[in-house]
Amino acid sequence: MDATFNPEATIELKGKKLGATASVEVAVKPAKKEVKSAIKVVEDKAPKKVATKKASKGDDLKKIEGVGPKIAELLSTGGFDTFAKLSEANVEDLQNILDEAGSRYTSHNPTTWPQQAALAAADKWEELKELQDKLNGGRPE
């Protein structure tokens, strides 16, 4: 069995990808009906991870009824990434964020989001549940 070298192959070592600049030596020794490989990392010059905005996560805004993953992302991008910030939000500003995101978000009603966020920020989870039980998709019934 012959082994070939592919310089553009992605190499993983115990589930971690090595950077494109990593030098790797591979020794392939054929054995009875199987190939044994020994991989030795000579040097790894992969760039270090750079902190991104996602690294500094806020609160899980999806706990607010009427807020799903996409709306949570829109709110975070709009500066409302914590329950405390969302609790102080003007409903008009929240509606503007939804309107600017496109027609698929215009049917959402952020009227109760600041109230729900205030309860979550104060760790009043039972009261939040009671309020959410009275809501229909984040809207008052």
C-alpha positions in Angstrom: 0.0 0.0 0.0 1.4 3.4 -1.0 0.8 6.6 0.9 0.6 9.9 -0.8 1.1 13.4 0.6 -1.6 16.1 0.3 -0.2 19.5 1.4 -3.7 20.9 1.6 -5.2 18.2 3.8 -6.6 19.2 7.1 -4.9 17.5 10.0 -6.6 16.8 13.3 -4.9 15.6 16.4 -7.2 14.3 19.1 -10.1 16.4 17.8 -8.1 19.6 17.4 -7.4 21.0 14.0 -3.8 22.2 13.4 -3.2 25.4 11.6 -2.3 25.5 8.0 1.3 26.4 8.9 1.9 23.4 11.1 4.7 21.1 10.0 3.9 17.4 10.3 6.0 14.3 9.8 4.1 11.1 9.0 5.7 7.7 9.1 3.7 4.9 7.5 4.7 1.3 8.1 2.8 -1.5 6.5 1.9 -4.4 8.7 -0.1 -7.6 8.1 -3.2 -6.3 6.2 -3.2 -3.0 8.1 -1.3 0.2 8.0 0.1 1.7 11.2 0.7 5.4 11.2 2.8 7.5 13.5 2.2 11.2 13.5 4.6 13.6 15.1 4.0 17.3 15.2 7.3 19.1 14.5 6.1 22.6 15.0 2.7 24.4 15.2 2.6 28.0 14.1 -1.1 28.1 14.0 -2.5 31.5 14.9 -3.9 31.8 18.4 -7.7 32.2 18.7 -8.8 35.8 18.7 -11.6 36.8 21.0 -14.8 37.5 19.2 -18.1 39.1 20.2 -19.6 35.7 20.8 -16.8 35.0 23.4 -18.4 37.6 25.6 -21.9 36.1 25.7 -24.7 38.0 27.4 -27.9 36.4 28.9 -29.9 33.7 27.1 -32.6 36.0 25.6 -34.4 33.0 24.3 -35.9 32.7 27.8 -38.1 35.7 26.9 -41.3 34.4 25.3 -41.5 35.6 21.7 -37.7 35.7 21.3 -36.1 32.9 19.3 -32.5 32.4 18.2 -32.6 34.8 15.3 -34.4 37.6 17.3 -31.9 37.1 20.2 -29.1 37.6 17.7 -30.7 40.8 16.3 -31.3 42.1 19.9 -27.7 41.4 20.8 -26.4 43.1 17.7 -28.6 46.0 18.6 -27.0 46.4 22.0 -29.5 44.4 24.1 -27.5 41.4 25.0 -28.5 41.1 28.7 -31.8 40.9 30.6 -30.9 44.2 32.3 -30.3 46.0 29.1 -33.4 44.6 27.5 -35.5 45.5 30.6 -34.6 49.2 30.1 -35.3 49.1 26.3 -37.9 51.3 24.7 -40.5 49.1 22.9 -40.3 51.5 20.0 -36.5 50.8 19.7 -37.1 47.0 19.8 -39.8 47.3 17.1 -37.4 49.3 14.9 -34.8 46.5 15.2 -37.4 44.0 14.1 -38.6 46.2 11.3 -35.1 46.8 10.0 -34.4 43.1 10.0 -37.1 42.5 7.4 -40.7 41.5 6.8 -40.3 38.1 8.5 -39.9 39.8 11.9 -42.7 42.5 11.6 -45.3 40.1 13.0 -43.4 39.8 16.3 -44.6 42.1 19.2 -41.9 43.2 21.7 -44.4 44.9 24.0 -43.8 42.5 27.0 -40.1 41.8 26.4 -38.8 44.6 28.7 -41.2 43.4 31.5 -40.1 39.8 31.1 -36.4 40.8 30.9 -36.8 42.8 34.2 -38.1 39.7 36.0 -35.3 37.5 34.5 -32.7 40.1 35.5 -34.0 40.1 39.1 -34.0 36.2 39.1 -37.8 36.2 39.6 -38.2 33.1 37.5 -41.5 32.0 39.1 -43.1 35.4 38.4 -41.7 35.3 34.9 -43.3 31.8 34.3 -46.6 33.2 35.6 -46.5 36.1 33.2 -45.5 33.9 30.3 -48.4 31.6 31.0 -50.7 34.5 30.3 -48.9 35.4 27.0 -49.3 34.0 23.5 -46.0 34.1 21.7 -44.8 37.0 23.8 -48.0 39.0 23.3 -50.7 39.7 25.9 -53.8 37.6 25.3 
